[in-house]
Structures are given as structure tokens and as C-alpha cells.
Amino acid sequence: MAKGKDVRVTVILECTGCARKDFNKKSTGISRYITQKNRHNTPNRLELRKFCPYCSKYMIHGEIKK
């Protein structure tokens, strides 16, 4: 009944603003969120607008590899 690959996978979303500001050393860290996505409905990389406590505003968080 169950297939070998799970349909829902866990993904990590990382703030794109903090990753680019890394060379300035202005931010103290990188904001990351853990969520799940359906592999069949969203085969591409996931991008969501989430709040980044290091940037103190809503930024685009993109999916990264584990």
C-alpha cells in the first residue's frame, strides 16, 4: 500500500536576506523554519514570506538542501 518514497517531505526554509548579509556581519544569525511540503503538488523549491527576527521584518525564506 505505502510507496517507498513519502509524498510529504520535511524541508528547511532559510532567510535569503540574512544569507546575503553574512559578509557584512550585521546580523547575529540566520533565520530558519522547518515545514513540510507535498512532493507531487510542489515539485519546485518552496519560497514563503516569513518573519525574520534578525532582519526584524518579513523576508522571503527559500528551501535549502539538508
PyMOL Python script that loads the backbone (N, CA, C, O; Angstrom):
from pymol import cmd

cmd.read_pdbstr("""\
ATOM      1  N   MET A   1       0.812  -1.190   0.000  1.00  0.00           N
ATOM      2  CA  MET A   1       0.000   0.000   0.000  1.00  0.00           C
ATOM      3  C   MET A   1       0.859   1.258   0.000  1.00  0.00           C
ATOM      4  O   MET A   1       0.692   2.123  -0.860  1.00  0.00           O
ATOM      5  N   ALA A   2       1.774   1.365   0.957  1.00  0.00           N
ATOM      6  CA  ALA A   2       2.617   2.558   1.021  1.00  0.00           C
ATOM      7  C   ALA A   2       3.758   2.425   0.025  1.00  0.00           C
ATOM      8  O   ALA A   2       4.335   1.351  -0.146  1.00  0.00           O
ATOM      9  N   LYS A   3       4.069   3.530  -0.624  1.00  0.00           N
ATOM     10  CA  LYS A   3       5.158   3.526  -1.589  1.00  0.00           C
ATOM     11  C   LYS A   3       6.491   3.699  -0.862  1.00  0.00           C
ATOM     12  O   LYS A   3       6.520   4.028   0.324  1.00  0.00           O
ATOM     13  N   GLY A   4       7.575   3.479  -1.569  1.00  0.00           N
ATOM     14  CA  GLY A   4       8.901   3.596  -0.983  1.00  0.00           C
ATOM     15  C   GLY A   4       9.239   5.024  -0.601  1.00  0.00           C
ATOM     16  O   GLY A   4       9.846   5.256   0.445  1.00  0.00           O
ATOM     17  N   LYS A   5       8.857   5.986  -1.434  1.00  0.00           N
ATOM     18  CA  LYS A   5       9.134   7.389  -1.141  1.00  0.00           C
ATOM     19  C   LYS A   5       7.905   8.032  -0.535  1.00  0.00           C
ATOM     20  O   LYS A   5       6.789   7.834  -1.014  1.00  0.00           O
ATOM     21  N   ASP A   6       8.110   8.796   0.511  1.00  0.00           N
ATOM     22  CA  ASP A   6       6.993   9.505   1.124  1.00  0.00           C
ATOM     23  C   ASP A   6       6.570  10.666   0.237  1.00  0.00           C
ATOM     24  O   ASP A   6       7.398  11.291  -0.426  1.00  0.00           O
ATOM     25  N   VAL A   7       5.275  10.945   0.233  1.00  0.00           N
ATOM     26  CA  VAL A   7       4.761  12.054  -0.559  1.00  0.00           C
ATOM     27  C   VAL A   7       5.086  13.371   0.142  1.00  0.00           C
ATOM     28  O   VAL A   7       5.490  14.340  -0.499  1.00  0.00           O
ATOM     29  N   ARG A   8       4.905  13.400   1.468  1.00  0.00           N
ATOM     30  CA  ARG A   8       5.198  14.613   2.239  1.00  0.00           C
ATOM     31  C   ARG A   8       6.620  14.522   2.779  1.00  0.00           C
ATOM     32  O   ARG A   8       6.995  13.539   3.418  1.00  0.00           O
ATOM     33  N   VAL A   9       7.407  15.564   2.511  1.00  0.00           N
ATOM     34  CA  VAL A   9       8.798  15.598   2.966  1.00  0.00           C
ATOM     35  C   VAL A   9       9.015  16.832   3.841  1.00  0.00           C
ATOM     36  O   VAL A   9       8.345  17.851   3.672  1.00  0.00           O
ATOM     37  N   THR A  10       9.952  16.729   4.772  1.00  0.00           N
ATOM     38  CA  THR A  10      10.310  17.847   5.635  1.00  0.00           C
ATOM     39  C   THR A  10      11.358  18.694   4.932  1.00  0.00           C
ATOM     40  O   THR A  10      12.350  18.172   4.424  1.00  0.00           O
ATOM     41  N   VAL A  11      11.134  20.016   4.904  1.00  0.00           N
ATOM     42  CA  VAL A  11      12.074  20.933   4.257  1.00  0.00           C
ATOM     43  C   VAL A  11      12.468  22.028   5.251  1.00  0.00           C
ATOM     44  O   VAL A  11      11.739  22.317   6.200  1.00  0.00           O
ATOM     45  N   ILE A  12      13.624  22.624   5.015  1.00  0.00           N
ATOM     46  CA  ILE A  12      14.118  23.722   5.841  1.00  0.00           C
ATOM     47  C   ILE A  12      14.090  24.994   5.009  1.00  0.00           C
ATOM     48  O   ILE A  12      14.617  25.024   3.897  1.00  0.00           O
ATOM     49  N   LEU A  13      13.475  26.047   5.544  1.00  0.00           N
ATOM     50  CA  LEU A  13      13.413  27.347   4.874  1.00  0.00           C
ATOM     51  C   LEU A  13      14.390  28.290   5.554  1.00  0.00           C
ATOM     52  O   LEU A  13      14.382  28.420   6.778  1.00  0.00           O
ATOM     53  N   GLU A  14      15.236  28.953   4.762  1.00  0.00           N
ATOM     54  CA  GLU A  14      16.256  29.862   5.286  1.00  0.00           C
ATOM     55  C   GLU A  14      16.038  31.255   4.724  1.00  0.00           C
ATOM     56  O   GLU A  14      15.686  31.416   3.556  1.00  0.00           O
ATOM     57  N   CYS A  15      16.252  32.269   5.568  1.00  0.00           N
ATOM     58  CA  CYS A  15      16.075  33.658   5.158  1.00  0.00           C
ATOM     59  C   CYS A  15      17.096  34.021   4.089  1.00  0.00           C
ATOM     60  O   CYS A  15      18.295  33.814   4.276  1.00  0.00           O
ATOM     61  N   THR A  16      16.626  34.558   2.974  1.00  0.00           N
ATOM     62  CA  THR A  16      17.543  34.937   1.896  1.00  0.00           C
ATOM     63  C   THR A  16      18.261  36.238   2.219  1.00  0.00           C
ATOM     64  O   THR A  16      19.376  36.454   1.743  1.00  0.00           O
ATOM     65  N   GLY A  17      17.655  37.104   3.011  1.00  0.00           N
ATOM     66  CA  GLY A  17      18.288  38.367   3.382  1.00  0.00           C
ATOM     67  C   GLY A  17      19.456  38.170   4.323  1.00  0.00           C
ATOM     68  O   GLY A  17      20.493  38.812   4.158  1.00  0.00           O
ATOM     69  N   CYS A  18      19.313  37.302   5.301  1.00  0.00           N
ATOM     70  CA  CYS A  18      20.390  37.039   6.261  1.00  0.00           C
ATOM     71  C   CYS A  18      21.570  36.342   5.590  1.00  0.00           C
ATOM     72  O   CYS A  18      22.725  36.612   5.920  1.00  0.00           O
ATOM     73  N   ALA A  19      21.279  35.451   4.656  1.00  0.00           N
ATOM     74  CA  ALA A  19      22.348  34.722   3.973  1.00  0.00           C
ATOM     75  C   ALA A  19      23.186  35.680   3.127  1.00  0.00           C
ATOM     76  O   ALA A  19      24.395  35.488   2.998  1.00  0.00           O
ATOM     77  N   ARG A  20      22.563  36.708   2.552  1.00  0.00           N
ATOM     78  CA  ARG A  20      23.302  37.671   1.736  1.00  0.00           C
ATOM     79  C   ARG A  20      24.040  38.687   2.595  1.00  0.00           C
ATOM     80  O   ARG A  20      25.072  39.218   2.184  1.00  0.00           O
ATOM     81  N   LYS A  21      23.512  38.962   3.801  1.00  0.00           N
ATOM     82  CA  LYS A  21      24.165  39.934   4.676  1.00  0.00           C
ATOM     83  C   LYS A  21      25.304  39.324   5.474  1.00  0.00           C
ATOM     84  O   LYS A  21      25.914  40.001   6.301  1.00  0.00           O
ATOM     85  N   ASP A  22      25.597  38.051   5.236  1.00  0.00           N
ATOM     86  CA  ASP A  22      26.597  37.347   6.030  1.00  0.00           C
ATOM     87  C   ASP A  22      27.978  37.992   5.918  1.00  0.00           C
ATOM     88  O   ASP A  22      28.758  37.948   6.869  1.00  0.00           O
ATOM     89  N   PHE A  23      28.287  38.591   4.762  1.00  0.00           N
ATOM     90  CA  PHE A  23      29.596  39.200   4.599  1.00  0.00           C
ATOM     91  C   PHE A  23      29.711  40.512   5.374  1.00  0.00           C
ATOM     92  O   PHE A  23      30.825  40.932   5.687  1.00  0.00           O
ATOM     93  N   ASN A  24      28.590  41.176   5.694  1.00  0.00           N
ATOM     94  CA  ASN A  24      28.621  42.418   6.474  1.00  0.00           C
ATOM     95  C   ASN A  24      28.765  42.161   7.964  1.00  0.00           C
ATOM     96  O   ASN A  24      29.165  43.054   8.711  1.00  0.00           O
ATOM     97  N   LYS A  25      28.440  40.935   8.411  1.00  0.00           N
ATOM     98  CA  LYS A  25      28.438  40.567   9.828  1.00  0.00           C
ATOM     99  C   LYS A  25      27.491  41.460  10.619  1.00  0.00           C
ATOM    100  O   LYS A  25      27.684  41.667  11.817  1.00  0.00           O
ATOM    101  N   LYS A  26      26.462  41.993   9.949  1.00  0.00           N
ATOM    102  CA  LYS A  26      25.499  42.859  10.618  1.00  0.00           C
ATOM    103  C   LYS A  26      24.504  42.041  11.428  1.00  0.00           C
ATOM    104  O   LYS A  26      24.144  42.422  12.542  1.00  0.00           O
ATOM    105  N   SER A  27      24.053  40.905  10.867  1.00  0.00           N
ATOM    106  CA  SER A  27      23.096  40.066  11.579  1.00  0.00           C
ATOM    107  C   SER A  27      23.842  39.091  12.486  1.00  0.00           C
ATOM    108  O   SER A  27      24.979  38.707  12.210  1.00  0.00           O
ATOM    109  N   THR A  28      23.184  38.702  13.567  1.00  0.00           N
ATOM    110  CA  THR A  28      23.808  37.789  14.526  1.00  0.00           C
ATOM    111  C   THR A  28      23.535  36.331  14.210  1.00  0.00           C
ATOM    112  O   THR A  28      24.092  35.447  14.861  1.00  0.00           O
ATOM    113  N   GLY A  29      22.690  36.060  13.227  1.00  0.00           N
ATOM    114  CA  GLY A  29      22.374  34.681  12.878  1.00  0.00           C
ATOM    115  C   GLY A  29      21.562  34.609  11.607  1.00  0.00           C
ATOM    116  O   GLY A  29      21.339  35.616  10.936  1.00  0.00           O
ATOM    117  N   ILE A  30      21.122  33.404  11.281  1.00  0.00           N
ATOM    118  CA  ILE A  30      20.300  33.176  10.095  1.00  0.00           C
ATOM    119  C   ILE A  30      19.005  32.529  10.541  1.00  0.00           C
ATOM    120  O   ILE A  30      19.015  31.524  11.252  1.00  0.00           O
ATOM    121  N   SER A  31      17.888  33.107  10.123  1.00  0.00           N
ATOM    122  CA  SER A  31      16.570  32.606  10.498  1.00  0.00           C
ATOM    123  C   SER A  31      16.234  31.380   9.669  1.00  0.00           C
ATOM    124  O   SER A  31      16.379  31.386   8.446  1.00  0.00           O
ATOM    125  N   ARG A  32      15.778  30.316  10.349  1.00  0.00           N
ATOM    126  CA  ARG A  32      15.387  29.089   9.658  1.00  0.00           C
ATOM    127  C   ARG A  32      14.066  28.587  10.211  1.00  0.00           C
ATOM    128  O   ARG A  32      13.807  28.671  11.411  1.00  0.00           O
ATOM    129  N   TYR A  33      13.232  28.063   9.318  1.00  0.00           N
ATOM    130  CA  TYR A  33      11.952  27.454   9.683  1.00  0.00           C
ATOM    131  C   TYR A  33      11.934  26.032   9.140  1.00  0.00           C
ATOM    132  O   TYR A  33      12.528  25.752   8.099  1.00  0.00           O
ATOM    133  N   ILE A  34      11.251  25.136   9.846  1.00  0.00           N
ATOM    134  CA  ILE A  34      11.073  23.763   9.383  1.00  0.00           C
ATOM    135  C   ILE A  34       9.597  23.569   9.071  1.00  0.00           C
ATOM    136  O   ILE A  34       8.736  23.899   9.885  1.00  0.00           O
ATOM    137  N   THR A  35       9.307  23.033   7.891  1.00  0.00           N
ATOM    138  CA  THR A  35       7.927  22.804   7.466  1.00  0.00           C
ATOM    139  C   THR A  35       7.881  21.563   6.593  1.00  0.00           C
ATOM    140  O   THR A  35       8.907  20.927   6.351  1.00  0.00           O
ATOM    141  N   GLN A  36       6.698  21.222   6.124  1.00  0.00           N
ATOM    142  CA  GLN A  36       6.524  20.081   5.231  1.00  0.00           C
ATOM    143  C   GLN A  36       5.895  20.533   3.932  1.00  0.00           C
ATOM    144  O   GLN A  36       5.156  21.517   3.891  1.00  0.00           O
ATOM    145  N   LYS A  37       6.199  19.797   2.862  1.00  0.00           N
ATOM    146  CA  LYS A  37       5.559  20.078   1.579  1.00  0.00           C
ATOM    147  C   LYS A  37       5.206  18.761   0.910  1.00  0.00           C
ATOM    148  O   LYS A  37       5.800  17.721   1.195  1.00  0.00           O
ATOM    149  N   ASN A  38       4.231  18.825   0.019  1.00  0.00           N
ATOM    150  CA  ASN A  38       3.812  17.669  -0.756  1.00  0.00           C
ATOM    151  C   ASN A  38       4.642  17.623  -2.033  1.00  0.00           C
ATOM    152  O   ASN A  38       4.639  18.569  -2.820  1.00  0.00           O
ATOM    153  N   ARG A  39       5.343  16.533  -2.229  1.00  0.00           N
ATOM    154  CA  ARG A  39       6.245  16.408  -3.367  1.00  0.00           C
ATOM    155  C   ARG A  39       5.518  16.443  -4.707  1.00  0.00           C
ATOM    156  O   ARG A  39       6.067  16.930  -5.695  1.00  0.00           O
ATOM    157  N   HIS A  40       4.290  15.931  -4.750  1.00  0.00           N
ATOM    158  CA  HIS A  40       3.540  15.895  -6.005  1.00  0.00           C
ATOM    159  C   HIS A  40       2.972  17.266  -6.368  1.00  0.00           C
ATOM    160  O   HIS A  40       2.982  17.640  -7.540  1.00  0.00           O
ATOM    161  N   ASN A  41       2.478  18.019  -5.388  1.00  0.00           N
ATOM    162  CA  ASN A  41       1.868  19.315  -5.666  1.00  0.00           C
ATOM    163  C   ASN A  41       2.898  20.412  -5.896  1.00  0.00           C
ATOM    164  O   ASN A  41       2.666  21.299  -6.717  1.00  0.00           O
ATOM    165  N   THR A  42       4.029  20.379  -5.194  1.00  0.00           N
ATOM    166  CA  THR A  42       5.064  21.415  -5.336  1.00  0.00           C
ATOM    167  C   THR A  42       6.419  20.754  -5.592  1.00  0.00           C
ATOM    168  O   THR A  42       7.210  20.593  -4.662  1.00  0.00           O
ATOM    169  N   PRO A  43       6.694  20.374  -6.831  1.00  0.00           N
ATOM    170  CA  PRO A  43       7.982  19.728  -7.125  1.00  0.00           C
ATOM    171  C   PRO A  43       9.153  20.708  -7.108  1.00  0.00           C
ATOM    172  O   PRO A  43      10.297  20.298  -6.911  1.00  0.00           O
ATOM    173  N   ASN A  44       8.880  22.002  -7.312  1.00  0.00           N
ATOM    174  CA  ASN A  44       9.947  23.003  -7.302  1.00  0.00           C
ATOM    175  C   ASN A  44      10.287  23.396  -5.873  1.00  0.00           C
ATOM    176  O   ASN A  44       9.635  22.970  -4.919  1.00  0.00           O
ATOM    177  N   ARG A  45      11.328  24.221  -5.748  1.00  0.00           N
ATOM    178  CA  ARG A  45      11.725  24.696  -4.422  1.00  0.00           C
ATOM    179  C   ARG A  45      10.668  25.639  -3.869  1.00  0.00           C
ATOM    180  O   ARG A  45      10.087  26.440  -4.601  1.00  0.00           O
ATOM    181  N   LEU A  46      10.428  25.533  -2.568  1.00  0.00           N
ATOM    182  CA  LEU A  46       9.400  26.298  -1.890  1.00  0.00           C
ATOM    183  C   LEU A  46       9.968  27.633  -1.414  1.00  0.00           C
ATOM    184  O   LEU A  46      11.082  27.679  -0.892  1.00  0.00           O
ATOM    185  N   GLU A  47       9.215  28.719  -1.588  1.00  0.00           N
ATOM    186  CA  GLU A  47       9.591  30.045  -1.085  1.00  0.00           C
ATOM    187  C   GLU A  47       8.377  30.662  -0.409  1.00  0.00           C
ATOM    188  O   GLU A  47       7.316  30.780  -1.020  1.00  0.00           O
ATOM    189  N   LEU A  48       8.529  31.056   0.851  1.00  0.00           N
ATOM    190  CA  LEU A  48       7.442  31.651   1.619  1.00  0.00           C
ATOM    191  C   LEU A  48       7.918  32.928   2.284  1.00  0.00           C
ATOM    192  O   LEU A  48       9.098  33.072   2.602  1.00  0.00           O
ATOM    193  N   ARG A  49       6.987  33.861   2.493  1.00  0.00           N
ATOM    194  CA  ARG A  49       7.304  35.079   3.245  1.00  0.00           C
ATOM    195  C   ARG A  49       7.049  34.798   4.722  1.00  0.00           C
ATOM    196  O   ARG A  49       5.912  34.578   5.141  1.00  0.00           O
ATOM    197  N   LYS A  50       8.130  34.810   5.502  1.00  0.00           N
ATOM    198  CA  LYS A  50       8.042  34.545   6.935  1.00  0.00           C
ATOM    199  C   LYS A  50       8.762  35.672   7.665  1.00  0.00           C
ATOM    200  O   LYS A  50       9.547  36.407   7.066  1.00  0.00           O
ATOM    201  N   PHE A  51       8.489  35.805   8.971  1.00  0.00           N
ATOM    202  CA  PHE A  51       9.133  36.845   9.765  1.00  0.00           C
ATOM    203  C   PHE A  51      10.537  36.403  10.155  1.00  0.00           C
ATOM    204  O   PHE A  51      10.736  35.289  10.640  1.00  0.00           O
ATOM    205  N   CYS A  52      11.503  37.279   9.940  1.00  0.00           N
ATOM    206  CA  CYS A  52      12.891  37.031  10.316  1.00  0.00           C
ATOM    207  C   CYS A  52      13.221  37.894  11.535  1.00  0.00           C
ATOM    208  O   CYS A  52      13.215  39.121  11.428  1.00  0.00           O
ATOM    209  N   PRO A  53      13.508  37.292  12.682  1.00  0.00           N
ATOM    210  CA  PRO A  53      13.812  38.086  13.866  1.00  0.00           C
ATOM    211  C   PRO A  53      15.143  38.828  13.763  1.00  0.00           C
ATOM    212  O   PRO A  53      15.341  39.823  14.461  1.00  0.00           O
ATOM    213  N   TYR A  54      16.052  38.372  12.915  1.00  0.00           N
ATOM    214  CA  TYR A  54      17.349  39.037  12.765  1.00  0.00           C
ATOM    215  C   TYR A  54      17.250  40.259  11.865  1.00  0.00           C
ATOM    216  O   TYR A  54      17.948  41.248  12.090  1.00  0.00           O
ATOM    217  N   CYS A  55      16.390  40.206  10.844  1.00  0.00           N
ATOM    218  CA  CYS A  55      16.163  41.359   9.966  1.00  0.00           C
ATOM    219  C   CYS A  55      15.064  42.264  10.514  1.00  0.00           C
ATOM    220  O   CYS A  55      14.947  43.417  10.098  1.00  0.00           O
ATOM    221  N   SER A  56      14.259  41.754  11.442  1.00  0.00           N
ATOM    222  CA  SER A  56      13.131  42.461  12.052  1.00  0.00           C
ATOM    223  C   SER A  56      12.061  42.866  11.038  1.00  0.00           C
ATOM    224  O   SER A  56      11.436  43.918  11.173  1.00  0.00           O
ATOM    225  N   LYS A  57      11.857  42.030  10.030  1.00  0.00           N
ATOM    226  CA  LYS A  57      10.793  42.257   9.055  1.00  0.00           C
ATOM    227  C   LYS A  57      10.493  40.955   8.326  1.00  0.00           C
ATOM    228  O   LYS A  57      11.199  39.958   8.479  1.00  0.00           O
ATOM    229  N   TYR A  58       9.424  40.987   7.526  1.00  0.00           N
ATOM    230  CA  TYR A  58       9.046  39.818   6.754  1.00  0.00           C
ATOM    231  C   TYR A  58       9.948  39.713   5.530  1.00  0.00           C
ATOM    232  O   TYR A  58      10.053  40.653   4.743  1.00  0.00           O
ATOM    233  N   MET A  59      10.594  38.564   5.378  1.00  0.00           N
ATOM    234  CA  MET A  59      11.527  38.323   4.281  1.00  0.00           C
ATOM    235  C   MET A  59      11.143  37.016   3.584  1.00  0.00           C
ATOM    236  O   MET A  59      10.382  36.213   4.125  1.00  0.00           O
ATOM    237  N   ILE A  60      11.670  36.819   2.400  1.00  0.00           N
ATOM    238  CA  ILE A  60      11.437  35.573   1.669  1.00  0.00           C
ATOM    239  C   ILE A  60      12.391  34.512   2.216  1.00  0.00           C
ATOM    240  O   ILE A  60      13.603  34.713   2.278  1.00  0.00           O
ATOM    241  N   HIS A  61      11.818  33.392   2.606  1.00  0.00           N
ATOM    242  CA  HIS A  61      12.585  32.258   3.081  1.00  0.00           C
ATOM    243  C   HIS A  61      12.509  31.177   2.010  1.00  0.00           C
ATOM    244  O   HIS A  61      11.420  30.752   1.626  1.00  0.00           O
ATOM    245  N   GLY A  62      13.658  30.738   1.532  1.00  0.00           N
ATOM    246  CA  GLY A  62      13.717  29.734   0.472  1.00  0.00           C
ATOM    247  C   GLY A  62      14.152  28.386   0.998  1.00  0.00           C
ATOM    248  O   GLY A  62      14.823  28.291   2.025  1.00  0.00           O
ATOM    249  N   GLU A  63      13.766  27.350   0.289  1.00  0.00           N
ATOM    250  CA  GLU A  63      14.107  25.984   0.671  1.00  0.00           C
ATOM    251  C   GLU A  63      15.592  25.730   0.426  1.00  0.00           C
ATOM    252  O   GLU A  63      16.136  26.119  -0.608  1.00  0.00           O
ATOM    253  N   ILE A  64      16.243  25.072   1.390  1.00  0.00           N
ATOM    254  CA  ILE A  64      17.655  24.713   1.249  1.00  0.00           C
ATOM    255  C   ILE A  64      17.779  23.202   1.319  1.00  0.00           C
ATOM    256  O   ILE A  64      16.859  22.513   1.759  1.00  0.00           O
ATOM    257  N   LYS A  65      18.919  22.695   0.884  1.00  0.00           N
ATOM    258  CA  LYS A  65      19.183  21.254   0.981  1.00  0.00           C
ATOM    259  C   LYS A  65      19.576  20.912   2.405  1.00  0.00           C
ATOM    260  O   LYS A  65      20.126  21.741   3.129  1.00  0.00           O
ATOM    261  N   LYS A  66      19.287  19.688   2.792  1.00  0.00           N
ATOM    262  CA  LYS A  66      19.629  19.234   4.143  1.00  0.00           C
ATOM    263  C   LYS A  66      21.095  18.890   4.232  1.00  0.00           C
ATOM    264  O   LYS A  66      21.571  18.489   5.294  1.00  0.00           O
TER     265      LYS A  66
END
""", "prot")
cmd.dss("prot")
cmd.show_as("cartoon", "prot")
cmd.util.cbc("prot")
cmd.orient("prot")
